[in-house]
Amino acid sequence: MSDREYLNSGVLFQNKVKKNPKAPDYQGDMTLDLNVLGIGNGKAKLQIAGWKKTSAKGNVFLSLSISEPREQNYTPKSQQENPDQQEDHGELDDDIPF
């Protein structure tokens, strides 16, 4: 999302088009130096999502979630490997012996 890469920092942009009420209010990315964290060499690019919330005492804050980046048109790996074999969870098999 950002044009320049700065290690151990990130950026959040306001999500102006929320497709559903649970969508984050802010989205962005960050790049971490794995050496600084002591977990290896190199760097990791992560996705950040933020929701504007209000505490019980009336204080406004951001609740954040950090995850691996997803492509714009994300398809789960299970569907990518076998697109013709999509699971149907509509009916349960009651003949299972347990």
N, C-alpha and C positions, 0 to 999 in steps of 0.2 A: 503494500500500500504506500509506503514512503519511497521517495525518490533516492534518498541517500541512506547509507547504512552506518549507524553508530553503534558500536558494541556496548552492551549492557544498558541499553535504553530502548525506548519505543515511542509510539505515537498512537493517539486515539482520535478518531474523527466521529462527529455526530452522525448517527444513522438517520438520515432524513426520510427514508422510505422503509417503514417497518411493515413487513408482510403479515405479521401476526402480533398480538399483544405481548407475547413472551419474548419477542425478538429483542436483542440488546439495544440500548439507547446510543451506545458508542461502540465502534469497532476499530481495530488497528492491528499493528504487529510490533514485535520487538525482536532484537537479536542479542543473544547471550553468548559470552565468551566462556566456553566450558572449562578452560583452565582456571579462571577466577573462582568457579564453583567447586573446583577440585574433583570433577567427574570425568575428565578426559581432555583430549585436545580438540581444537577446532571451535566451531560455533554452531548454534542452533537458532533457527528462525521460528518464532512461535506466534500464534494468533491470540489477540487480546479482545475480550468482549466485556462491556461494562453496562450495568443497569443503574439508573438513578433511583435511589430509594430514600425513604424518610424513616428515621428511627422512632421508637415509641415516645421519645422525649422531643420529637420535632426536628431533630438534626438531619440535614440532607447529606447523603454520602453516596459514593460509588461502590457497588459490589462488583468485583472483577472475577473473570474466569480466563484461564490461560490454557490453550490447547495447541495441538499440531495444526499447521495451516491446512485448510481444505481448498480444493479447486472450486471455481465458480459453479461448475456443473458436476458436483460430487455424486459418485455412485459407489455404494459399498462394495468392497472387494468380492464378497460372495456373489453379487449380481454381475460383476465384471467378468469373473471366471466362468460362470454358467448362466448367461442371460436367459436361456430357454427354460431353466429349471428354477423358477421363482417359487418360493414356499407359499402354500395356501394354508393360512391358520384359521380358516372359516369353520371347519368341522374338526372335532376331536375324535380320535379312534378310541372307542370305549372297550375294545377287546384286549387292551394291554393288561397282562396278568399280574398287576401289583397295585 
